[in-house]
Amino acid sequence: MKPAFSVIFLTTLLGAGQGLFLALFTHQSYALFGLLPMQSDAFYGYGSTLALLFLACGLIASFFHLGRPERAWRSATQWRTSWLSREVIVLPVFMGVVFLFGLSHLAGYRPEIVTLPSGLLIDLSIVIGTIGTLLAFLLFICTGMIYACLRFLREWNSPLTVINYILLGGSSGFILASFYAASAAPSQTHFFVGWAIIITLLAFVGRTASLVRNARLKPKSTMQTAIGVKHPHIVQRSMGAMGGSFNTREFFHGKSPAFLRTIKPVFLLLAFAAPLALLALGMSTPSLLGFAFVLQYIGLLAERWFFFAQANHPQNLYYQCV
């Protein structure tokens, strides 16, 4: 498939925003049970603002993928059958919840909602954060299922697609949270770095598993089935047209096999190996954490490009000679 850079930025920016929010609420949940010291309202409030900024940038990027942006609202009308429509609905709802979570902290408005039998006090921010966590995972699922539900694109049609969207977004968000904590709450940096290393390792395992799986796929379609002719010896000489067409532009990335072989180790290095090394060093040198996030984000852009490019549409069997 031909990667659309608007969708590449959409998915990577949303993933970072979702991951950052999950990191912040994970810390607050630990603190709620006394496992970590509770941080100031400003820490959670401004962190939520940063997460909301990434989500907003991702939303803006999505509009560049629309032929008629003024009709964007129509994309939500098919929510019964379309994962894209469900994503369009869940995203603004999630952004609203992140906004309320940050506002409850920045305004200092966290009234007690209920006291559990154990004596644990549940305030408004905990309730909002729990709802936001559920919506964050639901948004990951909706985004991943847009591609995983397409049976004819076998490289995407796997549970690993959804799992990797969750893990890659979580990795990006926790690395960003590590950098944020290094300046806003230095004593908590180790907590975020530790989780960032764990999730990044899991993301590496998940992405490697999908690469191994896709490398073993054998096409179900052949030249014979593509054109409906059963003759055993068919050789294609041209694509059947003098110039390009929608089919040759939108369903093929146009890069050589050598380019695909090159970009794979590049994104594995930038998205996983380098950030893991920088996270380990960042324990003692916090400034490296920001570099780790930037480096990984570049790697995720390459990874997402490869994700789209690797999907081989069956129609390319017919239009393969250009």
N, C-alpha and C positions, 0 to 999 in steps of 0.2 A: 504494500500500500504506500501511497505518497504521504509522508508525514506533514501535518499542518502545524506550523510553528505556533499558531494561536492556541491550539489544543495542547501542545507540548508545554507552553508556559502556563496554561490554565491548570493542568493536572499537577505540575510540580509546585506551583505557588499555593494551590489549595492544600496539597499534601503537607507543605511546611506549616501553613496556618493551622490546620487540623492537629498536626503533631505537637505544635507549640502549646495549643490549648490543652491537649491531653496531658502534656508534661506538667503544666501549671496545676491542673486539678489533681493530678497524681500526687504532687507534692503536698497540696492542701489536705488531701485525704490521709496521707501518712501523718501529717501534723495533727489532724483531727483525732487520731488514735494515739497520739503521744509518741509516735515513733521518730518524729522530727520536730524541731522548734517551729511554731507557727510564725510566718513572716508577716511583714506589715501589709496593710491593705494596698499601699502603693505598689508593692512588688507584684501582687496578683493583678491589680488594676491596669498598670502600665504594660505588663506582659500580655494581658488580654487585648489591649489596644494594638500592640505589635502584631498579634495573631490576626486581629481584624483587618489590619493593613494588608497583610499577605492575602487574606481571603478576598478583599476588595480588588486588589491587583489581579488576582486570578479571574474574578468576575469580569473585570474590564477586558482582559485578554480574550475572553470567550466571545465578545462582541465582534472581534476582528474575523471570526470564523463564519459570521452570518452574512448572507447576501443582502438581506433586508432587515437590518437591526430593529427597525420600528415594529416589526412583527415578531419580535423575540417572545412575547407573551404567549404566542400560539404554541410554542414548544412544550408548554405545560399541560396542554389539553388532552394528551393521550396517556395520562398517568396510569390508566388501567393495564396497559400492555407495553408501555415503553419505559425502559430504564433511564433513558435520557430525560424524559418528562419528569420522572421521579427525582432525578438529580436536580433538575431545574427548580423543583418545589422545595427539596430538602435544603439546598444551599442557602437561600435567603433566610429560611427559618433558623438554620444553624447560626448564621451571621447575627441574627437578632438575639439569639440566646447568648452568644459570646459578648455582644454589646451589653446586655443586661448583667452578665456576670462581672464584667469589668466595671460597670456603673455602680453595682451594689458595693464593690470594694472602694472605688474612688470617692463615692458619696458617703461611705461609712454606714450605709443602710443595710444592716444584716440582722433583722429581727429574728428572734428565736421562733422556729416553726413547731418543733416537737422535742420532747426529752425522752430518750429511749429508756427502757427499764434499767439499763446498765448505768444510767446517769449521763450518757453522752448527749450533748446539746447539738441539735441539727438546726442551723440557721438558714436564712434565705439563700445565701451564696452556695451552700452545699446542695440545696435542692436544684438551683439553676445549673450548677456544675454537673450534677448527675444527668440532668436532661441533656445538657450540651455534650456530654460524653457519649450518650446513646445516639445522638444525632450525628456526631463526628464519625462513629463507626458505620452508621447507616449511610452517610454520604460516601464513605470509602467503598461500601458495598455497591451503591448505585453506580458510582463511577467505574468500578471494575467490571460490573456486570454489563455495562454498555458494550464492552468488547468480548467478555467471556461468554455471552449468550449467542454469539454468532457462530453457528455450527460449521458453516462453510469455510471459515477462517480458522483452521485447526490449530494454528500457533497461539491463538487467543482463547480458544474454546477449552478452558481448563480452570479448575479451582485455584490453581497457582496464580492466575491473573489477578483475582481479587485479593488473595493473600499477599502478593507482592505489592499491590497498591497500598495496603494497610501498613506493611512493614517498611516500605521505602518512605512513605509519608511520616510514619512514626520516627524513623531514624533521622530524617531531615529536621523534624520538629524538636526532637530531644537534643540534637546538636545545637540548634539555634537557642534552645532553652539554656544549654550549658554556657554559651557565650553571654546570654542575657544575665544569667545568675552571676557570672564572673565579675560583672560591674555593679549589679543591683543587690546581690546577696552573696558575697564571696564565700561565706562559710557553707553555703549549700551547693557549691559548684560540683563537689565530688558526687553528690547524689545524682545530679542530672548527667554527669559524665559517665557514671557507672551504668545507668540505664541506657544511655546513648550507645555505649560499646556493646551491650547485650543485644539491643534491637538491631544495630548495624550488622552484627554477626549473623543474626537470624535472617535479616534481609539478604545478606550475601548467600546464605544457604538456599533461601527460597528462589532467588534470581538464578543461581547456578543450576538448581533443579529444573527450572523452566528452560534454560538454555540446553541442558542435556536432553530433556524431553523433546524439544523442538528439533534438535539435531537428528533424532532417531525417527522423526515422522517420515512416512512414505506417502507420496501423493496418491489420492484415490482416483483422481482424474488423469487421463492420458490424452495424447494428441487425438486419438481415435474418438474418445468420448466427447472431447471439446467440439469437434466439428460434425460428429454423428456419422463418421465413416469407419467401417470395421476393417479396412484393408490393413494388413500387418506392416506394410512399408510405406510410411507417409513422411515426406520431408517438406518442411515449410520454407518457402523461398522469400516471402515478404509478408507484411502485416495486412495486405489487401487494400491499402490506401496509399496515395502519394505523399500525404502529409500526416501530421499528428491528429489526434481526436481526443474527445473527453476520456475515452477508455484508456488510451495510451498515456495520458497526462495524469489522471487521478488515481489509477489503480497500480501504478508502478513508480518507485522512487527514483529511477533513472541513474542510480549509482552502480558501479562495477562490483563484482564479487570480491575483488581485492579490497575495495573500500569497506565493505561490510566486515571482512576479516580483520581489518585494522581497527575499526571503531569499537569492536567488542572488547579487546583487552584494554583499550583506552578508558571506557566507562567503568570497567571492573576495577581499574587502578584508581580513578578519580572518585568514584562513588563509594568505594569500600576500603581498599587497602590504605590509601593515603589518609582518609579521615580517621581510620582506626589508629594509625600511628600518631597522628596529630592529637587525637583525644588522649592517648596515653601520655604524650609529652605535655599536653595542656593541663594535666593535674598540677604541674609545677610552674607552667608558663601559660597563664590564662589567655594571653593575647593570641596564642595559636588556635584557640577555639573558634574565633571569628574566621580565621583563614581556613579552618577545617570545614566550616559551613559553606563558605564561598566555593571552595574546591569541590565539595561534594555536590553542591547545586549545579555546577558546570557538568560534573559527571552524570547527574540525574537528567540533565537536558540531553546529553548524548545517549543515555540509557533509554529515555523515552522516544528519541528519534529511532533508535534501533528497534524498539518494541513495535512501532508502527511499520517500519520498513520491512521487518522480518515477515510480516503477515503476507503470504503469497495468495492473492486472489486467483481463483480458478480461471477467470477470463484471460489471465496472462498467458495461458497455454495457447490461446488463439492469436494474441497480439504480441507474442514474444519476439518476433523478428521486426525490428524497427530500423 
